[in-house]
Structures are given as structure tokens and as C-alpha cells.
Amino acid sequence: MSKKIMIVDDDPSIVEYLTDLFHDNGFATCSAIDSSDALDIVTNEMPDLITLDIEMPGEWGPRFYRRISQDPELRDIPIIVVSGLTGVQHAVNRAVAVVPKPFDPQKLLCIVKETLGDSPAR
């Protein structure tokens, strides 16, 4: 079974691009365009990793992170912050990485694979 990556970003182009990138590399995906939808989806999908934008309509990414970090079943899901904002290194204090937009897809994939292990399969 493929490891699942959840993409949380309000930009449909980024969601589509990351979905294609991860699928092409053997990962399953799910996505949300805002953090209120993301909370329901993360609970139902239980992804192995989350890519999280910081600036979104409604609740920003750090608030979503705080909410899942209070749930014992969700708090250990690794988070990679993918954001166009500068100075966000500490917005999600337990993020495994902060990747600035625009990003190098191979660098992001390398971080994902290092975080989840070399193989997309469980």
C-alpha cells in the first residue's frame, strides 16, 4: 500500500502540481484547500505526511497545526511547510522542513522520501 501525503494549500495549481508529483513517484494523496476542511480530511484519511501552506483564507496553517498537535492520533504526523511567506521557519515548531515557494520539486521529493523512508510503499 502506498504511503499517503496530504496537501493543504489554497492554490489549486499547487495542489494539482503536488498531487501529480507525488503520484508520479508512487505516493497516494489527499488534499484540502483550507484548514477547516483539512481537519476533517486528516481525521478521515490519516496521512503519513502533510505538506502545509501557511497563509490561507480562514484559519492559517499554524492554527491547523496546533489543532492536530493536540490530538494524540494526529500529533505525530510529519509536517513539511511549503510557503511563499518569508520568516516562517518557526510557524510550525515541529515541522521536519520549511520549503519556500517557488520550490524545487526534486528537493521536496528528497525531503519527503527522507522523512517517510526511501520507498513510497508501506
C-alpha positions as CSV (number, residue, x, y, z in Angstrom):
1,M,0.0,0.0,0.0
2,S,1.3,3.5,-0.9
3,K,2.2,6.0,1.8
4,K,-0.3,8.9,1.7
5,I,0.6,12.6,1.6
6,M,-2.0,15.2,2.4
7,I,-1.6,18.5,0.6
8,V,-3.0,21.6,2.4
9,D,-2.9,24.6,0.2
10,D,-5.4,27.2,-1.1
11,D,-3.8,27.5,-4.5
12,P,-5.4,24.9,-6.8
13,S,-2.3,25.0,-9.1
14,I,0.0,24.0,-6.3
15,V,-2.4,21.2,-5.2
16,E,-2.6,19.9,-8.7
17,Y,1.2,20.1,-9.2
18,L,2.0,18.4,-5.9
19,T,-0.7,15.7,-6.5
20,D,0.9,14.9,-9.9
21,L,4.4,15.0,-8.5
22,F,3.6,12.7,-5.6
23,H,1.5,10.3,-7.7
24,D,4.3,10.1,-10.3
25,N,6.6,9.0,-7.5
26,G,4.3,6.3,-6.1
27,F,2.6,8.1,-3.3
28,A,-1.2,8.4,-2.7
29,T,-2.6,11.8,-1.9
30,C,-5.5,13.7,-0.4
31,S,-5.9,17.4,-0.3
32,A,-7.7,20.3,1.3
33,I,-7.9,24.0,0.2
34,D,-8.3,25.4,3.7
35,S,-7.5,24.3,7.2
36,S,-11.1,23.8,8.3
37,D,-11.6,21.2,5.6
38,A,-8.2,19.9,6.3
39,L,-9.1,19.0,9.9
40,D,-12.0,16.7,8.7
41,I,-9.9,15.2,5.9
42,V,-6.8,14.5,8.1
43,T,-9.0,12.7,10.6
44,N,-10.6,10.5,7.9
45,E,-7.6,9.9,5.7
46,M,-4.8,9.5,8.4
47,P,-2.0,10.6,6.0
48,D,1.6,9.6,6.6
49,L,2.8,13.2,6.0
50,I,1.3,16.6,5.4
51,T,2.5,19.5,3.2
52,L,1.1,22.6,4.8
53,D,0.8,26.1,3.4
54,I,1.0,28.9,6.0
55,E,-1.2,31.7,4.5
56,M,-4.7,30.5,3.6
57,P,-8.2,32.0,3.9
58,G,-9.8,31.4,7.3
59,E,-7.5,29.6,9.6
60,W,-3.9,29.9,8.7
61,G,-1.6,26.8,8.6
62,P,-0.1,27.2,12.1
63,R,-3.6,27.2,13.7
64,F,-4.4,23.9,11.9
65,Y,-1.1,22.5,13.1
66,R,-1.9,23.5,16.7
67,R,-5.3,21.8,16.4
68,I,-3.9,18.5,15.1
69,S,-0.9,18.6,17.6
70,Q,-3.5,18.4,20.4
71,D,-4.9,15.1,19.1
72,P,-2.9,12.0,20.2
73,E,-3.8,10.2,16.9
74,L,-2.6,13.1,14.7
75,R,0.2,14.8,16.5
76,D,3.0,12.6,15.2
77,I,2.2,13.1,11.5
78,P,5.3,14.8,10.0
79,I,4.6,18.3,8.5
80,I,6.6,19.9,5.7
81,V,5.8,23.6,5.5
82,V,5.5,24.8,1.8
83,S,5.0,28.6,1.8
84,G,5.7,31.7,-0.1
85,L,5.9,33.8,3.0
86,T,9.4,34.6,4.4
87,G,10.3,34.2,8.0
88,V,8.1,31.2,8.6
89,Q,10.8,28.8,10.0
90,H,9.2,28.8,13.4
91,A,5.5,29.0,12.4
92,V,5.2,25.2,12.9
93,N,7.7,24.4,15.5
94,R,7.9,20.6,14.8
95,A,8.0,20.9,11.0
96,V,10.5,18.5,9.5
97,A,11.3,21.1,6.9
98,V,10.3,24.5,5.6
99,V,10.3,24.7,1.7
100,P,10.0,28.2,0.2
101,K,7.7,28.7,-2.8
102,P,8.7,28.6,-5.6
103,F,10.2,25.2,-4.7
104,D,12.5,22.7,-6.4
105,P,10.3,19.6,-6.9
106,Q,13.3,17.2,-6.6
107,K,14.4,18.8,-3.3
108,L,10.9,18.5,-1.9
109,L,10.7,14.8,-3.0
110,C,14.1,14.2,-1.4
111,I,12.7,15.6,1.9
112,V,9.5,13.5,1.6
113,K,11.5,10.3,0.9
114,E,13.9,11.0,3.8
115,T,11.0,11.6,6.1
116,L,9.0,8.6,5.1
117,G,11.8,6.3,4.2
118,D,13.2,5.6,0.7
119,S,10.2,3.7,-0.6
120,P,6.7,5.0,-1.1
121,A,5.2,1.6,-0.3
122,R,4.5,0.8,3.4
